[in-house]
Amino acid sequence: MPLPGAPREQPAPILDLGAGGVAFLCYASSITLEPGTVLRGCRIVLPNGGECVVDLEVRYTQAITLPNGHRAMRSGCLFLTPCPQLAALAKRALVR
């Protein structure tokens, strides 16, 4: 994921996926995602091996402590560009 302040694309594990957005972790303390920041060209790898490239708008960021005691930032974002494969994945998860 291309994050502001990062020298290159950063992996960001997905915590939550919905039809309207996504929440993920950012481990780098040097990266700050302020609400309203637009992240363009975010590549999300799908479980089936496919991928979607979307634009996201940061809605919130909060510091959290992981079970192993390490700190990370959890960010929730709104999809600005929809991806049909992500919407289908989110819908299947809701049905289960």
C-alpha positions in Angstrom: 0.0 0.0 0.0 1.5 3.4 -0.9 1.5 5.3 2.4 2.5 9.0 2.9 5.9 9.2 4.4 6.9 5.7 3.4 9.8 5.3 1.0 8.1 2.4 -0.7 4.9 0.3 -0.7 4.1 -0.9 2.8 2.3 -4.2 3.7 -0.8 -3.5 5.8 -2.6 -6.6 7.1 -6.4 -6.3 6.7 -8.4 -6.5 10.0 -11.9 -5.9 8.7 -13.5 -5.7 5.3 -16.9 -4.4 4.5 -18.7 -3.3 1.4 -17.9 0.3 2.1 -14.4 0.1 3.4 -11.5 -1.6 5.1 -9.5 -1.5 8.3 -5.9 -2.4 8.4 -2.7 -2.3 10.6 0.3 -0.1 10.0 3.4 -1.1 12.0 5.7 1.8 11.0 5.5 4.5 13.7 6.9 7.0 11.2 3.8 6.8 9.1 0.9 9.0 10.2 -2.5 8.6 8.5 -4.7 11.6 9.3 -8.5 11.5 8.7 -9.2 12.9 5.3 -6.0 11.6 3.7 -6.5 10.0 0.3 -4.5 6.9 -0.4 -4.3 6.4 -4.2 -3.5 3.1 -5.9 -3.8 0.8 -2.9 -3.3 -2.8 -4.0 -5.4 -5.3 -2.0 -4.5 -9.0 -2.6 -7.5 -11.3 -2.6 -7.6 -14.8 -1.0 -8.1 -16.3 -4.5 -4.8 -14.8 -5.7 -6.4 -11.9 -7.5 -6.0 -8.3 -6.6 -7.9 -5.0 -6.6 -6.4 -1.5 -6.9 -8.5 1.1 -5.1 -8.3 4.6 -3.8 -9.1 5.0 0.0 -10.0 7.9 2.2 -8.7 7.6 5.8 -11.7 8.0 8.3 -9.8 7.2 11.5 -6.5 6.1 12.9 -5.9 4.9 16.5 -3.0 3.5 18.3 -3.5 -0.1 19.6 -1.5 -2.6 21.5 -1.2 -6.1 20.0 -1.5 -9.3 22.0 2.3 -9.6 21.8 2.7 -6.2 23.4 3.9 -4.4 20.3 2.2 -1.1 19.3 0.6 -0.5 15.9 -1.8 1.9 14.2 -5.2 0.7 13.2 -6.8 2.8 10.3 -10.2 2.6 8.9 -10.8 3.7 5.3 -13.7 4.3 3.0 -13.5 2.9 -0.6 -13.4 5.9 -3.0 -13.2 3.5 -6.0 -15.3 0.4 -5.7 -13.9 -3.0 -6.6 -16.6 -5.6 -7.5 -14.4 -8.5 -6.3 -14.0 -6.9 -2.9 -17.7 -6.2 -2.7 -18.5 -9.8 -3.5 -16.0 -11.0 -0.9 -17.5 -8.8 1.8 -21.0 -10.0 0.9 -20.0 -13.7 1.1 -18.4 -13.0 4.6 -21.7 -11.4 5.8 -23.7 -14.4 4.6 -21.6 -16.9 6.6 
